[in-house]
């Protein structure tokens, strides 16, 4: 009986350990050619975007990735799937999350944002069911007067 109770406690403790993991990341970006048409684009799926203006020239990004999974296997899967894509096109910095089910042509449309060929991020027609929960929460410091295009669900 004592062994069964210890086993149950270990299983519950292990489940609690895997329940949620939060990681912090920091990155800085510079525009290759700084001018009044520079734009920062962020496409997020789940989470927040907080923006602060300052009198500098770099984009400073901090973000928190939170993953809640019921098993280590699902957590490892989430680590592979929950990634940011970052593109610097010279006058645009584009930061976006792309779910695994997203079509490549949609990714190409996001990358071509600066041409004006996209009105926003579209997460429709995505039958992805990750079986875990996650969020990406951003705090961004941007040069004052920078053009912004932000999207989150």
Contact map, one row per residue, 1 for C-alpha under 8 A:
111110000000000000000000000000000000000000000000000000000000000000000000000000000000000000000000000000000000000000000000000000000000000000000000000000000
111111000000000000000000000000000000000000000000000000000000000000000000000000000000000000000000000000000000000000000000000000000000000000000000000000000
111111100000000000000000000000000000000000000000000000000000000000000000000000000000000000000000000000000000000000000000000000000000000000000000000000000
111111110000000000000000000000000000000000000000000000000000000000000000000000000000000000000000000000000000000000000000000000000000000000000000000000000
111111111000000000000000000000000000000000000000000000000000000000000000000000000000000000000000000000000000000000000000000000000000000000000000000000000
011111111100000000000000000000000000000000000000000000000000000000000000000000000000000000000000000000000000000000000000000000000000000000000000000000000
001111111110000000000000000000000000000000000000000000000000000000000000000000000000000000000000000000000000000000000000000000000000000000000000000000000
000111111111000000000000000000000000000000000000000000000000000000000000000000000000000000000000000000000000000000000000000000000000000000000000000000000
000011111111100000000000000000000000000000000000000000000000000000000000000000000000000000000000000000000000000000000000000000000000000000000000000000000
000001111111110000000000000000000000000000000000000000000000000000000000000000000000000000000000000000000000000000000000000000000000000000000000000000000
000000111111111000000000000000000000000000000000000000000000000000000000000000000000000000000000000000000000000000000000000000000000000000000000000000000
000000011111111100000000000000000000000000000000000000000000000000000000000000000000000000000000000000000000000000000000000000000000000000000000000000000
000000001111111110000000000000000000000000000000000000000000000000000000000000000000000000000000000000000000000000000000000000000000000000000000000000000
000000000111111111000000000000000000000000000000000000000000000000000000000000000000000000000000000000000000000000000000000000000000000000000000000000000
000000000011111111100000000000000000000000000000000000000000000000000110000000000000000000000000000000000000000000000000000000000000000000000000000000000
000000000001111111110000000000000000000000000000000000000000000000000000000000000000000000000000000000000000000000000000000000000000000000000000000000000
000000000000111111110000000000000000000000000000000000000000000000000000000000000000000000000000000000000000000000000000000000000000000000000000000000000
000000000000011111111000000000000000000000000000000000000000000000011111001000000000000000000000000000000000000000000000000000000000000000000000000000000
000000000000001111111000000000000000000000000000000000000000000000011110000000000000000000000000000000000000000000000000000000000000000000000000000000000
000000000000000111111100000000000000000000000000000000000000000001111000000000000000000000000000000000000000000000000000000000000000000000000000000000000
000000000000000001111110000000000000000000000000000000000000000001110000000000000000000000000000000000000000000000000000000000000000000000000000000000000
000000000000000000011111000000000000000000000000000000000000000111100000000000000000000000000000000000000000000000000000000000000000000000000000000000000
000000000000000000001111100000000000000000000000000000000000000111000000000000000000000000000000000000000000000000000000000000000000000000000000000000000
000000000000000000000111110000000000000000000000000000000000011110000000000000000000000000000000000000000000000000000000000000000000000000000000000000000
000000000000000000000011111000000000000000000000000000000000011100000000000000000000000000000000000000000000000000000000000000000000000000000000000000000
000000000000000000000001111100000000000000000000000000000001111000000000000000000000000000000000000000000000000000000000000000000000000000000000000000000
000000000000000000000000111110000000000000000000000000000001110000000000000000000000000000000000000000000000000000000000000000000000000000000000000000000
000000000000000000000000011111000000000000000000000000000111100000000000000000000000000000000000000000000000000000000000000000000000000000000000000000000
000000000000000000000000001111100000000000000000000000000111000000000000000000000000000000001000000000000000000000000000000000000000000000000000000000000
000000000000000000000000000111110000000000000000000000001110000000000000000000000000000000000000000000000000000000000000000000000000000000000000000000000
000000000000000000000000000011111100010000000000000000000100000000000000000000000000000101111000000000000000000000000000000000000000000000000000000000000
000000000000000000000000000001111100000000000000000000000000000000000000000000000000000111100000000000000000000000000000000000000000000000000000000000000
000000000000000000000000000000111110000000000000000000000000000000000000000000000000000001100000000000000000000000000000000000000000000000000000000000000
000000000000000000000000000000111111010000000000000000000000000000000000000000000000000000100000000000000000000000000000000000000000000000000000000000000
000000000000000000000000000000001111110000000000000000000000000000000000000000000000000000100000000000000000000000000000000000000000000000000000000000000
000000000000000000000000000000000111110000000000000000000000000000000000000000000000000000000000000000000000000000000000000000000000000000000000110000000
000000000000000000000000000000000011111000000000000000000000000000000000000000000000000000100000000000000000000000000000000000000000000000000000011000000
000000000000000000000000000000100111111100000000000000000000000000000000000000000000000000110000000000000000000000000000000000000000000000000000011000000
000000000000000000000000000000000000111110000000000000000000000000000000000000000000000000111000000000000000000000000000000000000000000000000000011110000
000000000000000000000000000000000000011111000000000000000000000000000000000000000000000000011110000000000000000000000000000000000000000000000000011110000
000000000000000000000000000000000000001111100000000000000000000000000000000000000000000000011111000000000000000000000000000000000000000000000000000111000
000000000000000000000000000000000000000111110000000000000000000000000000000000000000000000000111000000000000000000000000000000000000000000000000000011100
000000000000000000000000000000000000000011111000000000000000000000000000000000000000000000000011100000000000000000000000100000000000000000000000000001110
000000000000000000000000000000000000000001111111000000000000000000000000000000000000000000000001100000000000000000000000000000000000000100000000000000111
000000000000000000000000000000000000000000111110000000000000000000000000000000000000000000000000100000000000000000000000001000000000001100000000000000111
000000000000000000000000000000000000000000011111000000000000000000000000000000000000000000000000000000000000000000000000000000000000011100000000000000011
000000000000000000000000000000000000000000011111100000000000000000000000000000000000000000000000000000000000000000000000000000000000001111000000000000011
000000000000000000000000000000000000000000010111110000000000000000000000000000000000000000000000000000000000000000000000000000000000000111000000000000010
000000000000000000000000000000000000000000000011111000000000000000000000000000000000000000000000000000000000000000000000000000000000000011110000000001010
000000000000000000000000000000000000000000000001111100000000000000000000000000000000000000000000000000000000000000000000000000000000000001110000000000000
000000000000000000000000000000000000000000000000111110000000000000000000000000000000000000000000000000000000000000000000000000000000000000111100000000000
000000000000000000000000000000000000000000000000011111000000000000000000000000000000000000000000000000000000000000000000000000000000000000111100000000000
000000000000000000000000000000000000000000000000001111100000000000000000000000000000000000000000000000000000000000000000000000000000000000001111100000000
000000000000000000000000000000000000000000000000000111110000000000000000000000000000000000000000000000000000000000000000000000000000000000001111000000000
000000000000000000000000000000000000000000000000000011111000000000000000000000000000000000000000000000000000000000000000000000000000000000000011000000000
000000000000000000000000000000000000000000000000000001111100000000000000000000000000000000000000000000000000000000000000000000000000000000000111000000000
000000000000000000000000000001000000000000000000000000111110000000000000000000000000000000000000000000000000000000000000000000000000000000000110000000000
000000000000000000000000000111100000000000000000000000011111000000000000000000000000000000000000000000000000000000000000000000000000000000000110000000000
000000000000000000000000000111000000000000000000000000001111100000000000000000000000000000000000000000000000000000000000000000000000000000011110000000000
000000000000000000000000011110000000000000000000000000000111110000000000000000000000000000000000000000000000000000000000000000000000000000011100000000000
000000000000000000000000011100000000000000000000000000000011111000000000000000000000000000000000000000000000000000000000000000000000000001111000000000000
000000000000000000000001111000000000000000000000000000000001111100000000000000000000000000000000000000000000000000000000000000000000000001110000000000000
000000000000000000000001110000000000000000000000000000000000111110000000000000000000000000000000000000000000000000000000000000000000000111100000000000000
000000000000000000000111100000000000000000000000000000000000011111000000000000000000000000000000000000000000000000000000000000000000001111000000000000000
000000000000000000000111000000000000000000000000000000000000001111100000000000000000000000000000000000000000000000000000000000000000011110000000000000000
000000000000000000011110000000000000000000000000000000000000000111110000000000000000000000000000000000000000000000000000000000000000011100000000000000000
000000000000000000011100000000000000000000000000000000000000000011111000001001000000000000000000000000000000000000000000000000000001111000000000000000000
000000000000000001111000000000000000000000000000000000000000000001111100001000000000000000000000000000000000000000000000000000000001110000000000000000000
000000000000000001110000000000000000000000000000000000000000000000111111011000000000000000000000000000000000000000000000000000000011100000000000000000000
000000000000001001100000000000000000000000000000000000000000000000011111011000000000000000000000000000000000000000000000000000000001000000000000000000000
000000000000001001100000000000000000000000000000000000000000000000001111111000000000000000000000000000000000000000000000000000000000000000000000000000000
000000000000000001000000000000000000000000000000000000000000000000001111111100000000000000000000000000000000000000000000000000000000000000000000000000000
000000000000000000000000000000000000000000000000000000000000000000000011111110000000000000000000000000000000000000000000000000000000000000000000000000000
000000000000000000000000000000000000000000000000000000000000000000001111111111000000000000000000000000000000000000000000000000000011000000000000000000000
000000000000000001000000000000000000000000000000000000000000000000111111111111100000000000000000000000000000000000000000000000000001000000000000000000000
000000000000000000000000000000000000000000000000000000000000000000000001111111110000000000000000000000000000000000000000000000000000000000000000000000000
000000000000000000000000000000000000000000000000000000000000000000000000111111111000000000000000000000000000000000000000000000000000000000000000000000000
000000000000000000000000000000000000000000000000000000000000000000100000011111111100000000000000000000000000000000000000000000000101000000000000000000000
000000000000000000000000000000000000000000000000000000000000000000000000001111111110000000000000000000000000000000000000000000000000000000000000000000000
000000000000000000000000000000000000000000000000000000000000000000000000000111111110000000000000000000000000000000000000000000000000000000000000000000000
000000000000000000000000000000000000000000000000000000000000000000000000000011111110000000000000001100000000000000000000000000000000000000000000000000000
000000000000000000000000000000000000000000000000000000000000000000000000000001111111000000000000101000000000000000000000000000000000000000000000000000000
000000000000000000000000000000000000000000000000000000000000000000000000000000111111100000000000110000000000000000000000000000000000000000000000000000000
000000000000000000000000000000000000000000000000000000000000000000000000000000000111110000000011110000000000000000000000000000000000000000000000000000000
000000000000000000000000000000000000000000000000000000000000000000000000000000000011111000000111110000000000000000000000000000000000000000000000000000000
000000000000000000000000000000000000000000000000000000000000000000000000000000000001111100001111000000000000000000000000000000000000000000000000000000000
000000000000000000000000000000000000000000000000000000000000000000000000000000000000111110011110000000000000001000000000000000000000000000000000000000000
000000000000000000000000000000110000000000000000000000000000000000000000000000000000011111111100000000000000000000000000000000000000000000000000000000000
000000000000000000000000000000010000000000000000000000000000000000000000000000000000001111111000000000000000000000000000000000000000000000000000000000000
000000000000000000000000000000111000000000000000000000000000000000000000000000000000000111111000000000000000000000000000000000000000000000000000000000000
000000000000000000000000000000111110111000000000000000000000000000000000000000000000000111111000000000000000000000000000000000000000000000000000000000000
000000000000000000000000000000100000011110000000000000000000000000000000000000000000001111111100000000000000000001000000000000000000000000000000000000000
000000000000000000000000000010100000001110000000000000000000000000000000000000000000011111111110000000000000000000000000000000000000000000000000000000000
000000000000000000000000000000000000000111000000000000000000000000000000000000000000111100011111000000000000001000000000000000000000000000000000000000000
000000000000000000000000000000000000000111100000000000000000000000000000000000000001111000001111100000000000000000000000000000000000000000000000000000000
000000000000000000000000000000000000000011110000000000000000000000000000000000000001110000000111110000000000000000000000000000000000000000000000000000000
000000000000000000000000000000000000000000111000000000000000000000000000000000000111100000000011111000000000000000000000000000000000000000000000000000000
000000000000000000000000000000000000000000000000000000000000000000000000000000000011100000000001111101000010000000000000000000000000000000000000000000000
000000000000000000000000000000000000000000000000000000000000000000000000000000001100000000000000111111000000000000000000000000010000000000000000000000000
000000000000000000000000000000000000000000000000000000000000000000000000000000001000000000000000011111000000000000000000000000010000000000000000000000000
000000000000000000000000000000000000000000000000000000000000000000000000000000000000000000000000001111100000000000000000000001110000000000000000000000000
000000000000000000000000000000000000000000000000000000000000000000000000000000000000000000000000011111110110000000000000001001000000000000000000000000000
000000000000000000000000000000000000000000000000000000000000000000000000000000000000000000000000000011111110000000000000000000000000000000000000000000000
000000000000000000000000000000000000000000000000000000000000000000000000000000000000000000000000000001111111000000000000000000000000000000000000000000000
000000000000000000000000000000000000000000000000000000000000000000000000000000000000000000000000000000111111100000000000000000000000000000000000000000000
000000000000000000000000000000000000000000000000000000000000000000000000000000000000000000000000000001111111110000000000000000000000000000000000000000000
000000000000000000000000000000000000000000000000000000000000000000000000000000000000000000000000010001111111111000000000000000000000000000000000000000000
000000000000000000000000000000000000000000000000000000000000000000000000000000000000000000000000000000011111111100000000000000000000000000000000000000000
000000000000000000000000000000000000000000000000000000000000000000000000000000000000000000000000000000001111111110001100000000000000000000000000000000000
000000000000000000000000000000000000000000000000000000000000000000000000000000000000000000000000000000000111111110000100100000000000000000000000000000000
000000000000000000000000000000000000000000000000000000000000000000000000000000000000001000000100000000000011111111000000000000000000000000000000000000000
000000000000000000000000000000000000000000000000000000000000000000000000000000000000000000000000000000000001111111111100000000000000000000000000000000000
000000000000000000000000000000000000000000000000000000000000000000000000000000000000000000000000000000000000111111111100000000000000000000000000000000000
000000000000000000000000000000000000000000000000000000000000000000000000000000000000000000010000000000000000001111111000000000000000000000000000000000000
000000000000000000000000000000000000000000000000000000000000000000000000000000000000000000000000000000000000000111111000000000000000000000000000000000000
000000000000000000000000000000000000000000000000000000000000000000000000000000000000000000000000000000000000000111111110000000000000000000000000000000000
000000000000000000000000000000000000000000000000000000000000000000000000000000000000000000000000000000000000100111111110000000000000000000000000000000000
000000000000000000000000000000000000000000000000000000000000000000000000000000000000000000000000000000000000110110011111100000000000000000000000000000000
000000000000000000000000000000000000000000000000000000000000000000000000000000000000000000000000000000000000000000011111100000000000000000000000000000000
000000000000000000000000000000000000000000000000000000000000000000000000000000000000000000000000000000000000000000000111110000000000000000000000000000100
000000000000000000000000000000000000000000100000000000000000000000000000000000000000000000000000000000000000010000000111111000000000000000000000000000100
000000000000000000000000000000000000000000000000000000000000000000000000000000000000000000000000000000000000000000000001111100000000000000000000000000000
000000000000000000000000000000000000000000001000000000000000000000000000000000000000000000000000000001000000000000000000111111000000000000000000000000000
000000000000000000000000000000000000000000000000000000000000000000000000000000000000000000000000000000000000000000000000011111000000000000000000000000000
000000000000000000000000000000000000000000000000000000000000000000000000000000000000000000000000000000000000000000000000001111100000000000000000000000000
000000000000000000000000000000000000000000000000000000000000000000000000000000000000000000000000000011000000000000000000001111110000000000000000000000000
000000000000000000000000000000000000000000000000000000000000000000000000000000000000000000000000000010000000000000000000000011111000000000000000000000000
000000000000000000000000000000000000000000000000000000000000000000000000000000000000000000000000001110000000000000000000000001111100000000000000000000000
000000000000000000000000000000000000000000000000000000000000000000000000000000000000000000000000000000000000000000000000000000111110000000000000000000000
000000000000000000000000000000000000000000000000000000000000000000000000000001000000000000000000000000000000000000000000000000011111100000000000000000000
000000000000000000000000000000000000000000000000000000000000000000001000010000000000000000000000000000000000000000000000000000001111100000000000000000000
000000000000000000000000000000000000000000000000000000000000000000111100011001000000000000000000000000000000000000000000000000000111110000000000000000000
000000000000000000000000000000000000000000000000000000000000000000111000000000000000000000000000000000000000000000000000000000000111111000000000000000000
000000000000000000000000000000000000000000000100000000000000000011110000000000000000000000000000000000000000000000000000000000000001111100000000000000000
000000000000000000000000000000000000000000001110000000000000000111100000000000000000000000000000000000000000000000000000000000000000111110000000000000000
000000000000000000000000000000000000000000011111000000000000001111000000000000000000000000000000000000000000000000000000000000000000011111000000000000000
000000000000000000000000000000000000000000000011100000000000001110000000000000000000000000000000000000000000000000000000000000000000001111100000000000000
000000000000000000000000000000000000000000000011110000000000111100000000000000000000000000000000000000000000000000000000000000000000000111110000000000000
000000000000000000000000000000000000000000000000111100000000111000000000000000000000000000000000000000000000000000000000000000000000000011111000000000000
000000000000000000000000000000000000000000000000111100000011110000000000000000000000000000000000000000000000000000000000000000000000000001111100000000000
000000000000000000000000000000000000000000000000001111000011100000000000000000000000000000000000000000000000000000000000000000000000000000111110000000000
000000000000000000000000000000000000000000000000001111011111000000000000000000000000000000000000000000000000000000000000000000000000000000011111010000000
000000000000000000000000000000000000000000000000000011111110000000000000000000000000000000000000000000000000000000000000000000000000000000001111110000000
000000000000000000000000000000000000000000000000000011110000000000000000000000000000000000000000000000000000000000000000000000000000000000000111110000000
000000000000000000000000000000000001000000000000000010000000000000000000000000000000000000000000000000000000000000000000000000000000000000000011111000000
000000000000000000000000000000000001111100000000000000000000000000000000000000000000000000000000000000000000000000000000000000000000000000000111111100000
000000000000000000000000000000000000111100000000000000000000000000000000000000000000000000000000000000000000000000000000000000000000000000000000111110000
000000000000000000000000000000000000001110000000000000000000000000000000000000000000000000000000000000000000000000000000000000000000000000000000011111000
000000000000000000000000000000000000001111000000000000000000000000000000000000000000000000000000000000000000000000000000000000000000000000000000001111100
000000000000000000000000000000000000000011100000100000000000000000000000000000000000000000000000000000000000000000000000000000000000000000000000000111110
000000000000000000000000000000000000000001111000000000000000000000000000000000000000000000000000000000000000000000000001100000000000000000000000000011111
000000000000000000000000000000000000000000111111100000000000000000000000000000000000000000000000000000000000000000000000000000000000000000000000000001111
000000000000000000000000000000000000000000011110000000000000000000000000000000000000000000000000000000000000000000000000000000000000000000000000000000111
